[in-house]
Amino acid sequence: MKRQRRRNGLILAADDLQKGLLVTIHHWRDRREWGMGVALRIDAINLPYVVAQPLNDAEARAAILDLRCLRLMRVTEEFARAQANGSSAPAPAPMDDIPF
């Protein structure tokens, strides 16, 4: 029971989000792994969608995330800066489960 309470404290609610906030994908509801652990800066919010810029690749395009499919958590400035300085490689986007 303690573990569940602690885990829920990490996950951000939609009304906790704001432009400029540093986040990462905590988990996907369908258990995919794309983008988990990658620092993102929120550029725009139009619920249930969020436009977020990955910080681990200077040439990466902003991602449009559907909050109904995933959960976000806050990350520190230090974590995001480490990724922006090239300490991680971007994960390739899975093309087979894009719904269009």
C-alpha positions as CSV (number, residue, x, y, z in Angstrom):
1,M,0.0,0.0,0.0
2,K,2.8,2.5,0.8
3,R,4.4,1.8,-2.6
4,Q,1.2,2.8,-4.4
5,R,0.8,6.1,-2.5
6,R,4.4,7.0,-3.2
7,R,4.1,6.2,-6.9
8,N,0.9,8.2,-7.3
9,G,2.7,11.2,-5.8
10,L,5.1,11.2,-8.8
11,I,2.4,11.3,-11.5
12,L,1.2,14.8,-12.5
13,A,-2.5,15.5,-13.0
14,A,-3.6,17.4,-16.1
15,D,-4.2,20.6,-14.1
16,D,-0.6,20.4,-12.7
17,L,0.8,20.9,-16.2
18,Q,2.0,24.3,-17.4
19,K,4.0,25.7,-20.3
20,G,7.7,25.4,-19.7
21,L,7.4,22.6,-17.2
22,L,10.0,19.8,-17.4
23,V,8.5,16.3,-17.5
24,T,9.1,12.8,-18.7
25,I,6.7,10.0,-19.6
26,H,6.3,7.9,-16.4
27,H,4.3,5.1,-18.2
28,W,2.0,4.4,-21.1
29,R,-1.3,2.8,-20.4
30,D,-0.7,0.3,-23.2
31,R,2.7,-0.6,-21.8
32,R,4.8,0.8,-24.8
33,E,8.2,2.3,-23.8
34,W,8.8,5.0,-26.3
35,G,9.9,8.3,-24.7
36,M,10.0,7.0,-21.1
37,G,12.8,8.8,-19.2
38,V,13.4,11.4,-21.9
39,A,13.2,14.9,-20.6
40,L,10.5,17.0,-22.3
41,R,9.7,20.7,-22.0
42,I,6.0,21.5,-22.4
43,D,5.4,24.0,-25.2
44,A,1.6,24.1,-25.3
45,I,-1.4,22.5,-23.7
46,N,-4.9,21.9,-25.1
47,L,-6.3,19.1,-23.0
48,P,-6.2,16.2,-23.5
49,Y,-3.2,17.0,-25.7
50,V,0.2,18.4,-24.8
51,V,3.0,19.5,-27.2
52,A,6.4,18.7,-25.7
53,Q,9.9,19.2,-27.0
54,P,12.4,16.3,-26.3
55,L,15.6,17.8,-24.8
56,N,17.9,14.9,-25.6
57,D,18.2,15.7,-29.3
58,A,18.7,19.2,-30.6
59,E,17.1,18.3,-34.0
60,A,14.1,16.4,-32.5
61,R,10.6,17.6,-33.5
62,A,8.1,18.4,-30.8
63,A,5.9,15.5,-29.8
64,I,2.1,15.7,-29.4
65,L,1.1,13.6,-26.4
66,D,-2.4,12.4,-25.6
67,L,-2.7,12.4,-21.8
68,R,-5.4,9.7,-22.0
69,C,-2.7,7.3,-23.1
70,L,0.1,8.1,-20.8
71,R,1.1,9.6,-17.5
72,L,3.7,12.3,-17.0
73,M,6.0,13.1,-14.0
74,R,8.1,16.1,-13.3
75,V,11.9,16.0,-13.8
76,T,14.6,18.3,-12.4
77,E,16.5,20.9,-14.3
78,E,19.7,19.0,-13.7
79,F,18.2,15.8,-15.3
80,A,17.0,17.8,-18.4
81,R,20.3,19.6,-18.7
82,A,22.3,16.3,-18.6
83,Q,20.2,15.0,-21.5
84,A,20.5,18.2,-23.4
85,N,24.2,18.0,-23.2
86,G,24.1,14.6,-25.0
87,S,24.2,12.1,-22.3
88,S,21.4,10.0,-23.8
89,A,20.3,8.9,-27.3
90,P,16.8,9.5,-28.5
91,A,14.6,6.4,-28.7
92,P,13.2,5.7,-32.2
93,A,9.5,6.3,-32.5
94,P,7.6,3.0,-33.1
95,M,5.9,3.3,-36.4
96,D,3.7,0.2,-36.2
97,D,1.3,1.5,-33.6
98,I,0.6,5.0,-35.0
99,P,-3.2,5.0,-35.4
100,F,-3.4,6.6,-38.9
